[in-house]
Amino acid sequence: MGRILKYSAIGLVVALTACYHATIDTGLPPSAEVIDKPWASGWIFGLVPPKPLETMSNCPNGVAQVDTQLSFVNQLVSFLTLGIYTPMAIKVTCAASGRGAIPPGASQIYLEANPAPQEMQDALTRAAVLAFTSGKPVFIRP
């Protein structure tokens, strides 16, 4: 019996020291503008998520990266409240511009400003065929 208790305690210590971390990268170049909320309030083991962050007014060019993390302290608070209050850290990095970099080897199809519907359809068809035959992405640009 003592052995099971010992291994359970070791497992609990290891689980409490682990940190959950997820990063979403949109591919847009990052700017210096960062929105950081270290104590976003979630409830009932995260089943009720934190309120959404208002990023549109702070990030006019969009979002480059979103990091969510349950730090050791966040998990300790969650443990002490029996999972009722589950805080997490959210960090949003704004984008420097609204367009991501085109990867190397990708093809581009250029359109004039305000193309006619048929021109747009032709460009989409060419892009689809080129992407299928080359196996690489194709971008349609104005």
C-alpha positions in Angstrom: 0.0 0.0 0.0 2.9 2.4 0.8 4.3 1.8 -2.6 1.1 2.9 -4.4 0.9 6.0 -2.2 4.5 6.8 -3.0 4.1 6.5 -6.8 0.8 8.5 -6.6 2.6 11.3 -4.8 5.5 11.3 -7.4 3.0 11.3 -10.2 1.1 14.2 -8.7 4.3 16.3 -8.3 5.3 15.6 -11.9 1.8 16.5 -13.1 1.8 19.8 -11.1 5.2 20.9 -12.5 4.2 20.4 -16.1 3.0 23.4 -18.0 0.4 23.5 -20.8 1.5 25.7 -23.7 -0.1 26.1 -27.1 1.0 28.5 -29.9 -1.0 29.6 -32.9 1.1 31.2 -35.7 -0.8 32.9 -38.5 2.2 33.4 -40.8 2.0 37.2 -40.6 5.1 39.1 -39.6 5.0 40.1 -35.9 5.1 43.7 -34.7 6.2 45.1 -31.3 2.6 45.5 -30.2 1.7 42.7 -27.6 -1.5 42.2 -25.7 -0.7 40.2 -22.5 -3.3 38.9 -20.1 -1.5 36.7 -17.5 -4.7 35.8 -15.5 -7.5 35.2 -18.0 -10.3 33.6 -15.9 -11.6 30.3 -16.9 -14.0 28.1 -14.9 -14.7 24.4 -14.2 -11.4 22.9 -15.5 -11.5 25.3 -18.5 -15.0 24.2 -19.7 -16.1 27.8 -19.4 -13.3 29.6 -21.3 -12.0 33.1 -20.6 -13.7 36.0 -22.3 -12.3 36.8 -25.8 -9.6 39.5 -25.9 -10.5 42.6 -27.9 -7.7 42.7 -30.5 -9.3 44.5 -33.4 -8.7 48.0 -32.0 -5.1 47.2 -30.9 -4.1 45.1 -33.9 -5.3 46.9 -37.1 -3.2 44.6 -39.3 -4.4 41.4 -37.7 -2.8 38.9 -35.3 0.6 37.3 -35.9 0.7 34.9 -33.0 -1.4 33.7 -30.1 0.2 32.0 -27.1 -1.9 30.3 -24.4 -0.3 28.8 -21.3 -1.2 27.2 -18.0 1.8 28.1 -15.9 2.8 26.4 -12.7 1.1 29.1 -10.7 -2.1 29.0 -12.8 -2.3 25.2 -12.3 -1.6 25.6 -8.5 -4.5 28.0 -8.2 -6.7 25.7 -10.2 -5.7 22.8 -7.9 -6.3 24.8 -4.8 -9.8 25.8 -6.0 -10.5 22.1 -7.0 -10.7 23.2 -10.7 -13.6 25.6 -10.2 -11.3 28.6 -11.1 -8.9 27.8 -13.9 -6.8 30.8 -14.9 -4.6 30.9 -18.0 -2.1 33.2 -19.5 -2.9 34.6 -23.0 -0.4 36.6 -25.1 -1.3 38.0 -28.5 1.3 39.5 -30.8 -0.1 41.9 -33.4 0.9 41.7 -37.0 3.2 44.3 -38.6 1.3 44.1 -41.9 -1.8 42.4 -43.2 0.0 40.1 -45.6 2.2 37.1 -44.9 5.4 36.3 -46.7 5.0 34.2 -49.8 6.9 31.0 -49.3 9.9 30.2 -51.6 9.0 28.2 -54.7 5.4 29.4 -54.7 3.8 30.7 -57.9 1.9 33.9 -58.3 -0.8 35.0 -60.6 -1.4 38.7 -60.9 -4.8 40.3 -61.6 -5.6 43.9 -62.5 -7.5 46.0 -60.0 -11.3 45.3 -60.0 -11.2 42.3 -62.3 -14.3 41.1 -64.1 -16.0 38.0 -62.8 -14.8 36.0 -65.8 -11.2 37.1 -65.3 -11.4 36.1 -61.6 -12.8 32.7 -62.6 -10.0 32.2 -65.2 -7.3 33.1 -62.6 -8.8 30.7 -60.1 -8.9 27.9 -62.7 -5.3 28.5 -63.7 -4.2 28.6 -60.0 -6.0 25.3 -59.3 -4.4 23.6 -62.3 -0.9 25.0 -61.5 -1.1 24.0 -57.8 -2.3 20.5 -58.7 0.4 19.9 -61.4 3.3 21.5 -59.4 2.3 20.4 -55.9 3.2 23.8 -54.6 1.0 26.7 -53.5 -0.2 29.4 -55.9 -1.1 32.9 -54.9 -3.5 35.2 -56.7 -2.4 38.8 -56.2 -3.7 42.2 -57.4 
